[in-house]
Amino acid sequence: MLIYFRRQETSSKPARTETTVLFLPDVWSLMPNAEEFSKLEESYAEALNIRLDPELASKKAEEQAAAAAAAAAVAATETATATDNVAEKMVRNVTHGYGPL
């Protein structure tokens, strides 16, 4: 929102127009919807339980490590498959006389 002020001439400054800018945030986009709020609430509750129960913290760390290892294994498998596909295309192209790629 812009507000313009017309200032009168003074002994030290000429007549001028001053502009004031007001920032009015969109409050509706700042608040999470019901689904996001419930997920946020669950994450805060989980974080609180972890701080209150150290055994739960170690179990959670083990679960996260296992999930990370599984994700790394999947990524390695996908990379190996992609590399094999490229190698097969190169061999196929060379055998048919198309060059390396």
Backbone torsions as a table, in degrees:
resi	resn	phi	psi	omega
1	MET	NA	128.4	179.4
2	LEU	-107.8	136.2	175.7
3	ILE	-124.0	126.9	-179.2
4	TYR	-105.2	134.6	177.1
5	PHE	-118.9	130.5	174.9
6	ARG	-95.7	113.2	-178.2
7	ARG	-94.4	139.7	178.4
8	GLN	-76.9	158.2	177.2
9	GLU	-67.8	138.6	175.8
10	THR	-120.3	179.5	-179.0
11	SER	-68.2	-25.9	-177.4
12	SER	-105.5	-17.4	-176.6
13	LYS	-134.0	147.7	177.1
14	PRO	-78.5	171.7	175.2
15	ALA	-63.1	142.0	-174.8
16	ARG	-156.5	164.0	173.9
17	THR	-110.1	125.1	177.3
18	GLU	-105.6	144.7	-179.6
19	THR	-117.4	131.6	175.7
20	THR	-114.7	131.5	-179.7
21	VAL	-109.7	125.2	176.1
22	LEU	-107.1	129.1	177.7
23	PHE	-96.5	117.5	177.7
24	LEU	-113.4	104.6	-176.1
25	PRO	-69.0	153.8	175.6
26	ASP	-81.8	96.0	-173.4
27	VAL	-64.4	-31.7	-176.9
28	TRP	-66.4	-31.6	179.6
29	SER	-82.0	-14.1	178.3
30	LEU	-78.9	-29.4	-177.5
31	MET	-88.3	137.3	177.5
32	PRO	-72.7	153.0	175.2
33	ASN	-76.7	180.0	-174.0
34	ALA	-61.3	-41.5	-179.1
35	GLU	-66.6	-46.5	178.8
36	GLU	-63.8	-38.0	-179.7
37	PHE	-65.1	-41.0	179.9
38	SER	-65.8	-38.0	176.9
39	LYS	-65.2	-41.5	178.8
40	LEU	-64.2	-41.6	178.7
41	GLU	-62.4	-42.8	178.5
42	GLU	-63.5	-41.1	-179.4
43	SER	-66.5	-37.8	176.1
44	TYR	-66.6	-40.4	178.3
45	ALA	-63.9	-40.8	178.4
46	GLU	-64.9	-42.6	178.9
47	ALA	-63.2	-39.4	178.0
48	LEU	-65.2	-44.3	179.1
49	ASN	-62.1	-37.6	178.8
50	ILE	-65.0	-40.2	179.4
51	ARG	-69.4	-31.9	-178.5
52	LEU	-81.0	-28.7	-176.5
53	ASP	-123.7	101.4	-178.3
54	PRO	-61.3	-32.2	178.7
55	GLU	-64.1	-38.0	178.3
56	LEU	-64.5	-35.0	178.2
57	ALA	-63.4	-43.1	-179.8
58	SER	-68.2	-37.3	176.7
59	LYS	-63.8	-42.0	-179.7
60	LYS	-64.2	-39.6	178.4
61	ALA	-64.2	-39.8	178.0
62	GLU	-64.6	-42.1	178.9
63	GLU	-62.6	-42.3	179.8
64	GLN	-66.2	-38.0	178.3
65	ALA	-65.5	-41.2	178.6
66	ALA	-65.2	-41.1	179.0
67	ALA	-65.2	-39.9	178.7
68	ALA	-65.3	-40.3	178.7
69	ALA	-64.7	-40.7	178.9
70	ALA	-65.0	-41.3	179.1
71	ALA	-65.3	-38.5	178.5
72	ALA	-65.7	-38.9	179.0
73	ALA	-65.1	-41.3	178.6
74	VAL	-64.5	-43.4	179.7
75	ALA	-63.0	-40.5	179.0
76	ALA	-64.8	-40.4	178.5
77	THR	-64.0	-43.3	180.0
78	GLU	-65.1	-39.1	179.1
79	THR	-65.7	-42.8	179.4
80	ALA	-63.8	-39.8	179.0
81	THR	-64.8	-43.2	179.4
82	ALA	-63.8	-40.6	178.8
83	THR	-64.3	-42.1	178.0
84	ASP	-62.0	-40.7	179.7
85	ASN	-63.8	-41.4	178.7
86	VAL	-64.7	-43.2	179.9
87	ALA	-62.5	-41.7	178.7
88	GLU	-62.4	-41.8	179.1
89	LYS	-64.2	-40.1	179.7
90	MET	-63.6	-44.7	179.9
91	VAL	-63.7	-43.0	-179.9
92	ARG	-62.4	-42.8	-179.0
93	ASN	-66.9	-41.2	-179.8
94	VAL	-66.3	-40.4	-178.7
95	THR	-66.6	-31.0	-179.9
96	HIS	-92.6	3.2	175.1
97	GLY	81.8	21.0	-178.7
98	TYR	-91.0	-5.8	-177.1
99	GLY	99.7	-178.5	-174.1
100	PRO	-67.5	-28.5	-179.8
101	LEU	-122.6	NA	NA
